[in-house]
């Protein structure tokens, strides 16, 4: 392979500076061939969901940023932040400039409940709410309705647990996090009196991990309680119905933790886990006031069916965490039904590839994207021939001609330094949350 690229430089554009993008870059660099990689992101900051999606109190998960930072120091790689595909540069243009283009743009849109009242103030999807408390510039002005009223979170995955945990943790518990100032102040001033997590199915079908579930036992407000749903409200005796042996062992451990929560009196708990419950309608006049729900359960054939009479859960804040969907890009085959690019493996078509959530859907953890990055790089190295295209020089010319600025690695390092310098220990950083502030910090570095 090295011999194949001995006298020519392979030029690759990776669109999306999140985990999938960085893992693709890493795999290409490990091939030890002449390569020039341009990493393009619409945000002024790199790291994607590691910075803007991982819960602020999970700093151990954010540690992967250190390996990504090391890649930014490689001379073969150039970071182009604040450059948006479709606004500043088009896919067809990138394909003309580079031997290969990799789309690693994630799944930025949240799935909706599809029930009446979902547009009421006080109803937010997890992408928006997580973005708000993580200081994502798109959600700087979200201003969720936090006034002490109960909150309901619809979803039974790790993101739903993150939402509940961040809403209920005290300022002292969040002191070592990078929770943004606006969220820290709003939550501390009027935290929800209670938070209820809803899942349409039961605990054996929940998608949260054991580690995330166990964290709930250590909250300063106390452990959660299990509330009744439909006729199948009681926790099952075991996980024998789970056919896969590995999944069954995991389910047994989850049940063990949940049995401990079941001993918590409901009236003493600030956090309630309610399985076998599906939302029917958001109620309220000028804002969300309650969620109308339907108990569910499994019938004799194992089908999920309605059981019992609907009921109402009072709430002043409703958050949905039921998944995400990708975004179409002009010039790339996209399946609206699945919310993913149409591809064979990582290849959309010759010279065009994808990696991460936009390819396989929103699943897994940060490290799951490594396989995607490795696969995209392997396909490029196997299939693409270096053709002396302009690459970086051409991108610079197009953006300069359009008078579009960008944030390079020096600008990002200035943002990073400013955020760290503004933090009060033990917080790792105090995030700049608006585009203007981020661009200003980057520009000061250039002027300096």
Backbone torsions as a table, in degrees:
resi	resn	phi	psi	omega
1	UNK	NA	-41.3	178.9
2	UNK	-60.7	-39.7	-179.3
3	UNK	-61.4	-34.9	-177.4
4	UNK	-64.1	-32.5	-178.8
5	UNK	-107.9	22.3	-172.4
6	UNK	-60.8	-41.1	-173.9
7	UNK	-111.8	7.8	-177.8
8	UNK	-137.0	150.5	-179.7
9	UNK	-100.8	126.7	176.4
10	UNK	-81.9	127.1	-178.4
11	UNK	-112.1	121.8	-173.8
12	UNK	-128.8	134.9	171.7
13	UNK	-106.7	127.3	175.5
14	UNK	-112.8	117.7	-177.7
15	UNK	-98.3	109.9	-178.3
16	UNK	119.5	108.8	-176.3
17	UNK	-98.6	40.9	173.5
18	UNK	-97.2	-167.8	-177.8
19	UNK	-54.8	-46.2	-178.8
20	UNK	-61.4	-40.2	177.9
21	UNK	-64.3	-46.3	-178.9
22	UNK	-67.4	-37.5	177.7
23	UNK	-66.6	-33.8	174.7
24	UNK	-64.8	-45.7	177.2
25	UNK	-58.2	-46.8	-178.6
26	UNK	-59.0	-44.1	-179.2
27	UNK	-65.4	-38.7	177.9
28	UNK	-65.8	-41.2	-179.7
29	UNK	-68.6	-33.4	179.9
30	UNK	-69.2	-16.8	178.4
31	UNK	-70.0	-17.3	176.2
32	UNK	56.1	51.7	174.6
33	UNK	-121.7	163.7	173.6
34	UNK	-64.0	113.9	-175.9
35	UNK	-144.4	144.6	175.2
36	UNK	-126.1	118.9	-175.2
37	UNK	-119.7	130.0	174.2
38	UNK	-111.6	120.8	-177.6
39	UNK	-102.4	113.0	-170.5
40	UNK	-111.9	133.6	177.9
41	UNK	-142.8	144.9	-179.0
42	UNK	-73.7	-19.2	177.5
43	UNK	-89.8	154.4	176.9
44	UNK	-71.3	-9.7	-175.8
45	UNK	-118.0	147.0	175.6
46	UNK	-87.4	-179.3	170.2
47	UNK	90.4	-4.2	170.5
48	UNK	51.0	-125.1	-175.5
49	UNK	-67.6	-20.1	176.6
50	UNK	-63.7	-40.7	177.6
51	UNK	-83.3	-43.2	-170.2
52	UNK	-104.4	-4.9	-176.5
53	UNK	-122.8	-36.2	178.5
54	UNK	-64.2	138.5	-178.4
55	UNK	-57.7	139.4	-175.4
56	UNK	-64.4	-20.0	177.7
57	UNK	-91.9	7.1	177.8
58	UNK	-108.2	61.2	-177.1
59	UNK	-65.9	-25.7	177.7
60	UNK	-63.4	-35.2	178.4
61	UNK	-70.5	-36.0	-179.9
62	UNK	-70.3	-7.9	-179.7
63	UNK	-60.4	-18.8	178.4
64	UNK	-63.8	-19.2	177.9
65	UNK	-57.0	-30.9	-177.8
66	UNK	-62.7	-41.0	177.9
67	UNK	-71.1	-34.6	176.5
68	UNK	-67.1	-40.1	178.2
69	UNK	-58.5	-40.9	-179.7
70	UNK	-62.0	-34.8	177.9
71	UNK	-65.9	-34.6	179.7
72	UNK	-62.9	-21.0	178.9
73	UNK	-82.4	-10.3	-178.6
74	UNK	-70.5	133.2	-178.0
75	UNK	-65.5	-22.5	179.9
76	UNK	-72.7	-16.1	-173.4
77	UNK	-109.6	137.1	175.6
78	UNK	-127.6	131.2	179.2
79	UNK	-95.5	131.1	178.1
80	UNK	-122.4	86.3	179.5
81	UNK	-87.6	158.4	-179.3
82	UNK	66.0	30.5	176.6
83	UNK	-121.1	115.8	-172.8
84	UNK	-104.4	129.2	176.0
85	UNK	-66.9	129.8	-178.2
86	UNK	93.7	-19.7	176.4
87	UNK	-107.8	-53.2	-175.6
88	UNK	-98.8	-29.0	-179.5
89	UNK	-149.5	145.2	-177.5
90	UNK	-107.2	154.6	-177.2
91	UNK	-59.0	-42.0	179.7
92	UNK	-60.2	-36.5	178.2
93	UNK	-67.7	-43.2	178.6
94	UNK	-61.6	-40.8	-179.3
95	UNK	-65.8	-27.2	175.3
96	UNK	-77.4	-24.3	-177.6
97	UNK	-89.7	-26.7	-170.6
98	UNK	-123.2	153.8	175.7
99	UNK	-68.2	-33.2	178.8
100	UNK	-146.9	147.4	176.0
101	UNK	-126.1	132.5	177.5
102	UNK	-115.7	124.8	175.4
103	UNK	-93.2	118.0	178.6
104	UNK	-132.8	55.2	-168.6
105	UNK	-96.0	6.6	174.5
106	UNK	72.5	-159.5	178.6
107	UNK	-132.3	86.1	-168.1
108	UNK	-79.3	-11.7	-175.1
109	UNK	-106.0	138.6	-178.0
110	UNK	-90.2	146.8	175.2
111	UNK	-73.5	146.3	-176.4
112	UNK	-102.4	157.9	178.4
113	UNK	-70.1	-34.9	-178.3
114	UNK	73.5	36.8	-179.8
115	UNK	-122.4	157.9	178.4
116	UNK	-59.6	144.9	175.8
117	UNK	86.5	1.8	-175.4
118	UNK	-66.6	-18.0	-178.6
119	UNK	-87.7	-1.8	-178.6
120	UNK	-63.4	146.0	172.5
121	UNK	-56.5	140.9	-178.1
122	UNK	99.4	-4.1	176.8
123	UNK	-106.4	123.3	-177.6
124	UNK	-136.8	143.9	171.4
125	UNK	-79.7	161.3	-176.4
126	UNK	-65.3	-33.6	179.6
127	UNK	-59.3	-43.5	179.8
128	UNK	-69.0	-46.8	-175.3
129	UNK	-69.8	-42.4	176.0
130	UNK	-63.5	-42.2	176.7
131	UNK	-60.0	-38.9	179.2
132	UNK	-63.6	-50.7	-175.9
133	UNK	-77.1	-13.3	175.2
134	UNK	-94.7	4.4	177.1
135	UNK	74.7	25.0	176.7
136	UNK	-68.0	129.0	-174.8
137	UNK	-62.3	-24.0	178.0
138	UNK	-65.1	-23.2	-172.3
139	UNK	-119.7	22.5	-179.5
140	UNK	-57.7	-35.2	-175.3
141	UNK	-101.7	22.0	-175.4
142	UNK	-62.1	-46.1	178.3
143	UNK	50.2	64.0	179.2
144	UNK	-65.5	155.7	-177.2
145	UNK	-80.2	91.9	177.0
146	UNK	-112.1	106.4	-177.4
147	UNK	-141.7	25.2	177.5
148	UNK	90.7	-12.2	178.9
149	UNK	-69.7	158.4	179.0
150	UNK	-60.8	152.4	176.9
151	UNK	-119.0	148.6	175.3
152	UNK	-122.3	133.7	176.0
153	UNK	-116.8	120.2	179.3
154	UNK	-95.0	117.0	-179.6
155	UNK	146.4	150.9	-179.0
156	UNK	-129.5	42.5	176.5
157	UNK	-122.4	-175.6	-178.2
158	UNK	-62.6	-34.5	179.9
159	UNK	-64.1	-40.6	177.5
160	UNK	-61.2	-41.9	177.9
161	UNK	-65.0	-37.9	176.9
162	UNK	-59.6	-46.5	-179.0
163	UNK	-58.6	-47.8	-178.7
164	UNK	-64.4	-42.7	-177.1
165	UNK	-64.4	-44.7	-179.4
166	UNK	-65.6	-36.2	178.5
167	UNK	-67.2	-28.9	-172.3
168	UNK	-103.8	-17.7	-179.6
169	UNK	-68.1	144.5	178.6
170	UNK	-77.5	166.6	177.7
171	UNK	-59.1	-36.2	179.3
172	UNK	-65.9	-39.8	179.0
173	UNK	-68.1	-26.9	-178.3
174	UNK	-97.4	6.4	-173.8
175	UNK	-61.4	-34.1	-178.0
176	UNK	-92.9	14.0	-179.2
177	UNK	-98.6	175.0	172.5
178	UNK	-109.9	34.5	172.0
179	UNK	-55.2	131.9	-175.6
180	UNK	-71.6	157.6	-172.7
181	UNK	-58.4	-44.3	-176.4
182	UNK	-61.3	-43.0	179.5
183	UNK	-69.9	-42.2	-179.9
184	UNK	-57.4	-46.4	-177.3
185	UNK	-69.5	-42.6	-177.2
186	UNK	-66.7	-43.6	-178.7
187	UNK	-69.6	-41.7	-179.8
188	UNK	-65.0	-33.6	-176.9
189	UNK	-72.5	-35.8	-176.3
190	UNK	-153.8	70.9	178.9
191	UNK	-67.6	154.2	179.2
192	UNK	-60.1	140.0	177.4
193	UNK	-61.6	-36.4	177.1
194	UNK	-148.4	154.5	172.9
195	UNK	-127.2	128.6	178.5
196	UNK	-116.5	126.6	174.5
197	UNK	-96.2	128.1	179.7
198	UNK	-109.5	137.5	171.8
199	UNK	-132.8	133.7	-179.3
200	UNK	-64.1	-34.3	-177.9
201	UNK	-106.6	-165.6	-174.3
202	UNK	-98.2	-177.4	-177.3
203	UNK	-63.3	-28.2	179.5
204	UNK	-72.5	-18.1	179.2
205	UNK	-101.6	-3.6	-179.1
206	UNK	-64.9	150.4	-173.7
207	UNK	-107.8	4.4	178.8
208	UNK	-74.3	157.5	179.4
209	UNK	-89.8	160.4	-177.2
210	UNK	-62.3	-41.1	-178.5
211	UNK	-62.1	-43.4	179.9
212	UNK	-65.1	-39.3	179.8
213	UNK	-65.5	-42.8	-178.8
214	UNK	-62.7	-31.1	179.5
215	UNK	-56.5	-32.3	-175.8
216	UNK	-64.4	-24.2	-179.3
217	UNK	-69.7	-20.3	-173.8
218	UNK	-102.0	8.4	179.4
219	UNK	-64.1	141.7	179.5
220	UNK	-62.6	-27.4	-180.0
221	UNK	-77.2	-6.6	179.7
222	UNK	107.7	164.4	-178.5
223	UNK	-71.7	161.4	178.3
224	UNK	-76.0	167.7	173.8
225	UNK	-118.9	155.7	176.8
226	UNK	-99.7	125.6	178.9
227	UNK	-105.5	155.6	-178.9
228	UNK	-71.0	143.9	172.8
229	UNK	-113.4	-114.2	178.4
230	UNK	-86.1	-153.9	-179.3
231	UNK	-65.0	-20.3	179.9
232	UNK	-97.0	34.1	-173.2
233	UNK	-70.4	-29.0	-179.0
234	UNK	-69.9	145.8	177.6
235	UNK	-66.8	139.3	179.6
236	UNK	-65.1	155.8	-179.9
237	UNK	-68.0	-32.5	-179.8
238	UNK	-157.0	-176.6	-178.6
239	UNK	-110.6	31.4	-175.4
240	UNK	-60.7	-26.2	-177.9
241	UNK	-72.6	-15.6	178.5
242	UNK	-78.4	117.2	-171.5
243	UNK	-74.7	-43.4	-178.3
244	UNK	-68.0	128.6	-173.9
245	UNK	-64.6	-42.8	179.9
246	UNK	-64.6	-44.7	178.3
247	UNK	-64.2	-34.6	179.7
248	UNK	-66.6	-40.0	178.2
249	UNK	-63.6	-41.0	177.4
250	UNK	-63.2	-43.9	-179.5
251	UNK	-62.1	-36.5	178.1
252	UNK	-64.0	-40.7	178.6
253	UNK	-67.0	-38.8	176.5
254	UNK	-61.9	-45.2	179.1
255	UNK	-60.5	-37.2	179.0
256	UNK	-61.0	-42.7	178.5
257	UNK	-66.9	-43.1	-178.6
258	UNK	-64.6	-34.2	177.7
259	UNK	-62.5	-35.7	175.4
260	UNK	-65.2	-40.1	177.6
261	UNK	-65.8	-31.9	-177.4
262	UNK	-63.8	-17.9	178.8
263	UNK	-81.4	-9.9	179.3
264	UNK	-78.6	124.7	176.8
265	UNK	-62.3	132.3	-176.1
266	UNK	-57.4	-38.0	-176.5
267	UNK	-70.0	-15.6	-179.8
268	UNK	-97.1	-8.8	-173.0
269	UNK	-95.9	139.2	172.3
270	UNK	-87.7	-20.1	179.9
271	UNK	-119.4	127.7	179.5
272	UNK	-118.6	134.3	172.9
273	UNK	-105.8	118.8	-177.1
274	UNK	-122.0	108.9	178.0
275	UNK	-89.6	172.5	177.4
276	UNK	50.5	52.0	179.1
277	UNK	-144.3	127.2	177.3
278	UNK	-119.1	142.5	179.4
279	UNK	-74.0	139.8	178.8
280	UNK	-109.1	-42.9	-173.7
281	UNK	-160.9	140.5	172.9
282	UNK	-89.6	126.2	-175.8
283	UNK	-105.1	144.5	177.1
284	UNK	152.2	161.6	178.6
285	UNK	-97.8	-66.8	-177.7
286	UNK	-103.0	-7.7	178.6
287	UNK	-161.6	169.5	177.7
288	UNK	-67.7	132.0	179.0
289	UNK	-121.4	-24.0	179.7
290	UNK	-165.2	162.6	175.0
291	UNK	-120.5	121.7	176.3
292	UNK	-82.2	129.3	-171.8
293	UNK	-127.1	156.5	177.5
294	UNK	-122.0	120.9	173.1
295	UNK	-63.6	145.9	179.6
296	UNK	-130.5	176.3	176.2
297	UNK	-175.9	174.5	178.8
298	UNK	-97.4	137.0	175.8
299	UNK	-85.3	-173.9	-175.1
300	UNK	-62.9	-25.0	179.0
301	UNK	-92.1	4.3	178.8
302	UNK	82.8	14.0	178.0
303	UNK	-88.6	142.8	177.6
304	UNK	-78.2	123.4	-177.7
305	UNK	-134.3	160.9	174.8
306	UNK	-71.3	142.5	178.2
307	UNK	-141.2	123.2	176.3
308	UNK	86.7	-177.0	-174.7
309	UNK	-89.8	145.7	175.0
310	UNK	-61.2	157.7	178.3
311	UNK	-146.0	170.2	-178.2
312	UNK	-117.1	137.7	174.8
313	UNK	-110.4	111.9	177.0
314	UNK	-62.7	138.3	176.6
315	UNK	-162.3	149.8	175.1
316	UNK	-108.6	-4.5	179.2
317	UNK	-144.9	129.1	179.5
318	UNK	-126.6	120.7	-179.2
319	UNK	-116.8	137.4	179.5
320	UNK	-113.6	132.9	178.9
321	UNK	-134.7	68.6	-173.1
322	UNK	-116.7	18.4	174.6
323	UNK	116.9	172.8	-176.2
324	UNK	-131.3	164.5	177.8
325	UNK	-137.8	153.2	-175.5
326	UNK	-80.3	-177.4	-176.4
327	UNK	-126.1	134.2	179.2
328	UNK	-69.8	148.6	176.2
329	UNK	-126.6	130.3	179.8
330	UNK	-58.8	124.7	179.5
331	UNK	97.7	1.6	178.7
332	UNK	-126.1	132.2	-178.4
333	UNK	-66.2	126.1	-173.4
334	UNK	-133.9	138.8	178.7
335	UNK	-105.3	104.1	-177.9
336	UNK	-61.3	-30.9	-177.7
337	UNK	-64.7	-43.3	-179.6
338	UNK	-92.9	-14.8	-177.7
339	UNK	70.5	28.5	-177.5
340	UNK	-135.0	160.6	173.8
341	UNK	-71.2	146.8	175.0
342	UNK	-83.0	124.9	-174.3
343	UNK	-151.3	161.4	168.6
344	UNK	-111.1	104.3	-170.0
345	UNK	65.5	-133.9	177.5
346	UNK	-86.3	-4.0	-172.9
347	UNK	-93.3	122.8	171.8
348	UNK	-83.0	-43.6	174.4
349	UNK	-165.5	169.4	-177.2
350	UNK	-53.1	124.9	179.3
351	UNK	86.9	-5.6	-178.3
352	UNK	-128.3	126.0	-173.6
353	UNK	-133.4	170.0	178.4
354	UNK	-143.1	157.7	179.6
355	UNK	-153.8	149.3	176.1
356	UNK	86.1	-156.1	-173.8
357	UNK	-58.6	-34.9	-178.7
358	UNK	-66.8	-16.2	179.2
359	UNK	-99.5	-48.7	-172.1
360	UNK	-109.1	-2.1	-177.8
361	UNK	93.3	163.5	-173.7
362	UNK	-79.9	88.5	-179.3
363	UNK	-147.4	163.1	176.3
364	UNK	84.2	-174.0	179.7
365	UNK	-110.3	-177.7	-177.0
366	UNK	-53.4	-47.1	-176.6
367	UNK	-66.0	-19.0	179.0
368	UNK	-60.5	-27.6	-178.0
369	UNK	-71.8	-14.3	-178.9
370	UNK	-63.4	-40.5	177.9
371	UNK	-59.3	-41.5	-179.8
372	UNK	-64.5	-44.2	179.2
373	UNK	-63.1	-42.7	177.7
374	UNK	-61.7	-42.3	-178.0
375	UNK	-66.6	-42.0	179.3
376	UNK	-63.8	-44.9	179.5
377	UNK	-63.1	-42.6	-179.7
378	UNK	-61.9	-41.2	179.4
379	UNK	-65.1	-41.5	179.0
380	UNK	-62.0	-47.5	-177.8
381	UNK	-65.0	-29.2	-179.6
382	UNK	-81.5	-34.7	-167.3
383	UNK	-109.0	-27.0	-168.8
384	UNK	-95.5	138.1	176.3
385	UNK	-107.9	134.4	176.9
386	UNK	-69.0	128.5	-173.2
387	UNK	-123.8	25.3	176.8
388	UNK	55.9	40.6	176.5
389	UNK	-77.1	161.3	-173.8
390	UNK	-68.9	-30.6	177.7
391	UNK	55.8	-124.1	-173.4
392	UNK	-58.0	-41.6	179.9
393	UNK	-61.6	-41.4	179.7
394	UNK	-67.8	-39.7	177.9
395	UNK	-63.6	-43.1	177.7
396	UNK	-58.9	-42.8	-178.7
397	UNK	-65.3	-41.8	-179.0
398	UNK	-66.4	-47.9	-178.3
399	UNK	-65.5	-39.4	178.4
400	UNK	-65.4	-42.2	179.6
401	UNK	-63.9	-30.1	178.7
402	UNK	-90.9	4.4	179.9
403	UNK	56.4	41.0	176.7
404	UNK	-104.8	119.5	176.7
405	UNK	-80.4	170.2	177.3
406	UNK	-149.8	164.5	177.4
407	UNK	-105.9	118.7	179.2
408	UNK	-94.8	-171.6	-176.0
409	UNK	-64.1	-33.0	177.6
410	UNK	-66.3	-41.2	177.4
411	UNK	-63.8	-42.5	177.9
412	UNK	-62.5	-42.2	-179.7
413	UNK	-62.9	-33.2	177.0
414	UNK	-68.1	-40.3	175.6
415	UNK	-60.8	-47.8	-179.4
416	UNK	-58.7	-45.9	-179.3
417	UNK	-64.2	-41.8	-179.8
418	UNK	-64.2	-40.4	180.0
419	UNK	-67.4	-40.7	-179.7
420	UNK	-68.8	-38.6	-179.2
421	UNK	-67.2	-29.0	-177.3
422	UNK	-83.0	-10.4	-175.3
423	UNK	-78.1	151.4	172.8
424	UNK	-107.3	124.4	-177.9
425	UNK	-55.2	141.1	10.3
426	UNK	-93.5	11.7	178.8
427	UNK	-64.9	138.0	-178.1
428	UNK	-76.2	-28.0	-179.4
429	UNK	-161.6	161.1	172.7
430	UNK	-118.6	103.3	-168.1
431	UNK	-68.0	140.6	166.0
432	UNK	-81.7	125.0	-167.5
433	UNK	-109.0	-3.5	-179.3
434	UNK	-118.9	154.0	179.2
435	UNK	-59.0	-42.1	-177.8
436	UNK	-62.2	-44.0	-179.1
437	UNK	-66.5	-40.4	179.4
438	UNK	-65.3	-45.3	-179.7
439	UNK	-65.6	-37.2	179.4
440	UNK	-63.2	-44.3	179.3
441	UNK	-62.8	-40.3	179.3
442	UNK	-67.6	-40.3	-178.6
443	UNK	-68.0	-32.9	177.8
444	UNK	-62.6	-34.2	178.0
445	UNK	-67.4	-40.9	-179.9
446	UNK	-65.7	-40.9	-179.6
447	UNK	-70.7	-31.2	179.2
448	UNK	-71.5	NA	NA
